[in-house]
Structure formats: structure tokens, C-alpha cells
């Protein structure tokens, strides 16, 4: 139970994040996650801001992009060792979640009680979107899937869909294959796929849904070939949970620092405007476009766009 000094987020607290009352499924997930936290003192908040400024001004931040392929191969490959004792979702959960004891919520910093608060806050965004859009999909494809851990959020709402994890690393497919061998899921598949140079011969199943979750961030402004691939394939629904600077408010200090981090890391840029232009041309229909105001210590990186191709 939370102490008197802590607060717990309830389903109603997420109305602003998701734009409507949570469904019964989503409300139940929120309750089970036990989002306990405490507010920061003014001194603690100042210390957090100073830390972020130090990161931005004194560290040589690694740029996103192709040069990091070896790092991702090594990072995802390390999870094979975690699977030696059998499959558990924690064995394929990336270690960068919970790296800092502070996260962002509604344009402020809060201090979670549990280390997995950040991972669960990322998961609840997926729970909302997958519950709303993926329940009847015959197949769900995650592009830039890493270890495939997000696919299990999709499985929770859709027990029969084919699950496909696509990633530019070979290690990713090795992890997914091992998960399948261990009985983690009998209907899960992996395939190598480069977002910058999409394989046009890889056909999506009719009526499929696709999503990206903090993966397009790695390709900066080079997303057009991937979007054109999707327009040609015509999936039913396309979901993106990514850092999208267009939704942030530069006049808010925490948002401003997040935007500076996006720039220094060469994260996704121009994506929302590009999709908006496609919508104006009648090529796509935008179904959701919003910030969730849920984020990590360094960035407010979980904004959402959902769209579908127009026949």
C-alpha cells in the first residue's frame, strides 16, 4: 500500500493523456500497475533540471542512426543470456527502463515508488492503443521491435493474431526465435527489416495492423521510404508512439529541454507535419494525434499518431 506521502494514479488521471475515459480493460490494467509516486520538492525539481542541463551541455551525446547498429546488435543479443533459465517477460525487457528514479508526468517531474513505473507507463500507452485498434487484427507487425517485448501487450488484447517483430538487427530475430522455442508464444515471428531501406517484397497480411514504439526516433528525418512502403502495403491501422516535437510546448521549461535532447540525439523530426501533408492530399486519414505527457527523465518522448491509408 502507498504511504501517506505518496499518490497513486487512477484511471481517471489518464483521461487527459488519452482523450477519453479508459475502457474497462484499460482501467483494469491501470489499477493493476499500481502507479504510486511522490511529488518533488522545489529543490529536487531544480536538481533534476540541472542534471538534464548537464547532460545537454557536458556530455557528448551519441547520435541516433546507422552507426549504432553494432551497439543495438550487442544490446539485444545480451537478452539471449537472460533467456537461459526460460522465458519470462522480464528477460526481454530492455534495461534502459528505470535508469533514472524520476519520470515525467503532465509536464512535471515525479518520483515513482517502484523501479518499473516507467516501463508500465510506456506499456499503458500501448494497452490503450492496442485495445482500441488491434483487437480484431489478423496480424500485428512491430517495426523496430528490439527484443519483441512490446508484442506481448498486443497479445494481451488479441490472442489469435500473428505477431511479427521486425528489426534491423540479427540479434532481434535470434531473441524472438528463442522466445518461441521456450513457449513464450507459438504464433510469433521475426524478420530482419531496415526502416530506411524497406524491403518492398515483404507483404503484410490483409487487414493487418502495424506499429512503431520508440523506433522511428532512430532514423531522424529519413522516414519517407517507410511511410511509402506502408502506403503501398495498405495496413488497416498504423500506430506510432514516438518522440514528436510538434506536440511539445517550447515555452514550458521541461518541454524545451526535451526538444533540445531530441535535436542533439538527431531523433525523429518533421514526422507529424509530413503525415499532416499526406492527410491534406487525401492519401491517409489521421485517427489520433496527441501528446500523452508521459515520459522519461530526459524526454517527453511518448506522443502518438494513428492513421490509416485511404484506398
C-alpha positions in Angstrom: 0.0 0.0 0.0 1.3 3.5 -0.7 2.3 5.7 2.2 0.6 8.9 3.1 3.3 10.8 1.3 2.6 9.1 -2.0 -0.1 9.3 -4.6 -1.5 6.7 -6.9 -2.6 7.4 -10.5 -6.2 6.2 -11.1 -7.9 5.5 -14.4 -9.4 9.0 -14.4 -6.0 10.5 -14.2 -5.3 9.2 -17.7 -8.3 10.9 -19.3 -6.2 13.9 -20.3 -3.5 11.6 -21.7 -5.8 9.5 -23.8 -8.6 12.0 -24.6 -11.4 9.9 -23.2 -12.5 7.7 -20.3 -10.5 4.5 -20.2 -12.3 1.3 -21.3 -12.9 -1.4 -18.7 -9.9 -3.3 -20.0 -7.6 -0.2 -19.7 -8.9 0.8 -16.3 -8.2 -2.7 -15.0 -4.6 -2.5 -16.3 -4.1 0.9 -14.8 -5.2 -0.4 -11.4 -3.0 -3.4 -11.6 0.0 -1.4 -12.5 -0.2 0.5 -9.2 1.2 3.8 -10.3 2.5 5.1 -7.0 4.6 8.2 -6.8 5.5 11.2 -4.8 5.8 14.8 -5.8 9.2 16.5 -5.8 10.2 19.4 -3.6 11.3 22.6 -5.4 14.9 21.8 -4.6 14.6 18.3 -6.0 13.0 19.7 -9.2 15.8 22.2 -9.6 18.3 19.4 -9.1 16.6 17.4 -11.9 16.7 20.3 -14.3 20.3 20.9 -13.5 21.1 17.3 -14.3 19.4 17.5 -17.6 21.2 20.7 -18.5 24.5 19.0 -17.6 23.6 16.1 -19.9 22.9 18.5 -22.7 26.0 20.7 -22.2 28.7 18.5 -20.9 28.1 15.0 -22.4 29.0 14.0 -26.0 25.5 12.6 -26.8 25.6 9.7 -29.2 23.6 10.5 -32.4 20.9 8.1 -33.5 21.5 6.4 -36.8 23.2 3.7 -38.7 26.5 4.0 -36.8 24.8 2.5 -33.8 23.9 -0.8 -35.4 26.7 -2.7 -33.6 25.5 -1.3 -30.3 22.0 -2.5 -30.9 23.2 -5.9 -32.0 25.2 -6.2 -28.7 22.3 -4.8 -26.6 19.6 -7.1 -27.9 21.9 -10.0 -28.1 22.6 -9.8 -24.4 19.0 -10.8 -23.8 19.7 -14.3 -25.1 21.7 -14.9 -21.9 18.7 -13.8 -19.9 16.6 -16.5 -21.5 18.9 -19.3 -20.4 16.7 -20.0 -17.4 13.5 -20.0 -19.5 11.1 -17.4 -20.8 9.8 -14.5 -18.7 8.8 -11.1 -20.0 11.4 -9.5 -17.7 14.1 -11.5 -19.5 13.4 -9.4 -22.7 12.6 -6.1 -21.1 15.2 -3.5 -22.1 17.4 -2.3 -19.2 17.1 1.3 -20.1 13.7 1.5 -18.5 14.0 2.7 -14.9 17.5 4.0 -15.4 16.6 7.2 -13.6 14.5 7.4 -10.4 12.5 10.3 -11.9 10.0 10.4 -14.7 7.8 13.0 -16.5 4.0 13.2 -16.0 1.8 16.0 -17.2 4.8 18.4 -17.9 6.2 17.9 -14.4 8.7 15.5 -12.7 7.5 12.9 -10.3 9.4 10.3 -8.3 8.0 6.7 -8.8 7.9 4.4 -5.9 8.7 1.3 -8.0 11.5 1.0 -10.5 9.2 -0.5 -13.1 6.9 2.6 -13.1 8.5 3.9 -16.3 8.1 0.6 -18.1 4.5 0.3 -17.0 3.7 3.9 -18.0 5.1 3.0 -21.5 3.0 -0.2 -21.5 -0.2 1.5 -20.6 0.0 3.7 -23.7 0.2 0.5 -25.8 -2.6 -1.0 -23.8 -4.8 2.0 -24.7 -4.0 1.9 -28.4 -4.0 -1.9 -28.9 -7.3 -2.3 -27.0 -8.8 0.4 -29.2 -7.4 -0.6 -32.6 -5.9 -4.1 -32.6 -8.5 -6.5 -31.2 -9.7 -7.9 -34.5 -6.4 -7.7 -36.4 -5.4 -11.0 -38.1 -1.8 -9.9 -37.8 0.2 -7.3 -35.9 3.6 -6.1 -37.0 6.0 -4.1 -34.9 8.7 -2.3 -36.9 11.9 -1.7 -34.9 10.8 -4.3 -32.3 14.1 -4.9 -30.5 13.6 -7.9 -28.2 9.9 -8.1 -29.1 8.7 -7.3 -25.6 6.1 -4.8 -26.8 4.4 -7.6 -28.8 3.1 -9.2 -25.6 0.9 -6.1 -25.0 -0.6 -6.7 -28.4 -1.1 -10.4 -27.5 -3.0 -9.5 -24.3 -5.8 -7.9 -26.4 -5.6 -10.3 -29.3 -5.0 -13.9 -28.6 -5.1 -15.2 -32.1 -3.2 -12.7 -34.3 0.1 -13.5 -35.9 2.7 -11.4 -34.1 5.6 -10.1 -36.2 8.7 -8.5 -34.8 10.8 -6.7 -37.4 14.2 -5.1 -36.7 17.4 -4.2 -38.5 19.5 -6.3 -36.1 20.1 -10.1 -36.4 20.1 -10.4 -32.7 16.5 -9.3 -32.5 15.3 -12.3 -34.6 17.5 -14.6 -32.5 15.8 -13.4 -29.4 12.3 -13.8 -30.9 13.1 -17.3 -32.2 14.4 -18.3 -28.7 11.2 -16.9 -27.1 9.2 -19.0 -29.4 11.3 -22.1 -28.7 10.8 -21.6 -25.0 7.0 -21.4 -25.4 6.7 -17.7 -24.9 4.3 -17.6 -27.9 3.6 -20.1 -30.6 2.4 -17.6 -33.1 5.2 -15.1 -33.1 7.7 -14.5 -35.9 10.8 -12.4 -36.5 12.3 -10.9 -39.6 15.1 -8.5 -40.5 13.8 -5.2 -41.8 15.5 -1.8 -42.4 13.2 1.1 -41.9 15.4 3.4 -44.0 15.6 0.9 -46.9 12.3 -1.1 -46.7 12.0 -4.4 -48.4 9.1 -3.9 -50.8 8.8 -7.7 -51.3 7.8 -8.2 -47.7 4.0 -8.3 -47.9 1.8 -7.6 -44.9 -1.2 -9.8 -44.3 -4.5 -8.4 -45.5 -6.2 -6.4 -42.7 -3.0 -6.2 -40.6 -2.2 -3.5 -38.1 1.3 -2.1 -37.6 3.0 0.0 -35.0 6.3 1.6 -34.0 7.3 2.2 -30.4 10.4 4.5 -29.9 12.0 3.1 -33.0 11.4 5.7 -35.7 13.2 8.0 -33.3 16.4 6.4 -34.5 16.0 7.5 -38.2 15.7 11.2 -37.8 14.1 12.6 -40.9 14.6 9.5 -43.1 11.1 8.1 -42.6 9.6 8.8 -46.1 10.6 5.4 -47.7 9.0 3.6 -44.8 5.8 5.5 -45.0 5.6 5.0 -48.7 6.1 1.3 -48.1 3.2 1.3 -45.7 1.0 3.2 -48.2 1.8 0.6 -50.8 1.0 -2.3 -48.4 -2.2 -0.7 -47.0 -2.3 -2.0 -43.5 -5.7 -1.3 -41.7 -4.2 0.8 -38.9 -0.7 2.4 -38.3 0.2 3.3 -34.8 3.3 5.3 -33.8 4.5 6.0 -30.2 7.5 8.2 -30.7 9.3 11.5 -29.7 7.4 14.1 -31.7 8.5 17.6 -31.1 5.5 19.1 -32.9 3.3 18.3 -29.9 5.6 19.9 -27.2 5.4 23.4 -25.9 8.7 25.3 -26.2 7.6 27.8 -23.6 7.4 25.1 -20.9 10.9 24.5 -19.5 10.7 20.7 -19.3 9.4 20.5 -22.8 12.1 22.9 -24.0 14.8 20.6 -22.5 13.2 17.6 -24.1 13.2 19.3 -27.5 16.9 20.2 -27.1 17.6 16.5 -26.3 15.7 15.4 -29.5 17.9 17.8 -31.5 21.2 16.6 -30.0 20.4 13.0 -30.5 19.1 13.5 -34.0 15.8 12.0 -33.1 12.7 11.9 -35.3 11.9 15.2 -36.9 9.2 16.5 -39.2 7.1 13.3 -38.9 3.8 14.8 -37.8 4.0 17.6 -40.4 4.7 15.0 -43.1 1.7 12.9 -42.1 -0.4 16.0 -41.9 0.5 16.9 -45.5 -0.4 13.3 -46.6 -3.8 13.8 -44.9 -4.4 17.1 -46.7 -3.6 15.3 -50.0 -6.2 12.7 -49.2 -3.7 9.8 -49.0 -4.2 9.0 -45.3 -6.8 9.5 -42.6 -5.4 10.6 -39.2 -7.4 8.9 -36.3 -5.3 10.1 -33.3 -2.7 12.8 -32.9 -1.7 13.8 -29.4 0.9 14.0 -26.7 0.4 11.8 -23.8 2.5 13.9 -21.4 4.0 10.6 -20.2 7.8 10.5 -20.4 11.2 9.5 -19.0 13.6 11.6 -17.1 15.3 13.1 -20.1 12.5 13.4 -22.6 8.7 13.6 -23.1 9.0 11.0 -25.8 5.7 9.1 -26.0 3.5 11.1 -28.3 1.0 9.3 -30.5 -0.2 9.4 -34.1 -2.6 6.8 -35.5 -3.5 6.8 -39.2 -4.9 4.6 -41.9 -4.2 4.6 -45.7 -7.0 5.9 -47.9 -8.0 3.4 -50.7 
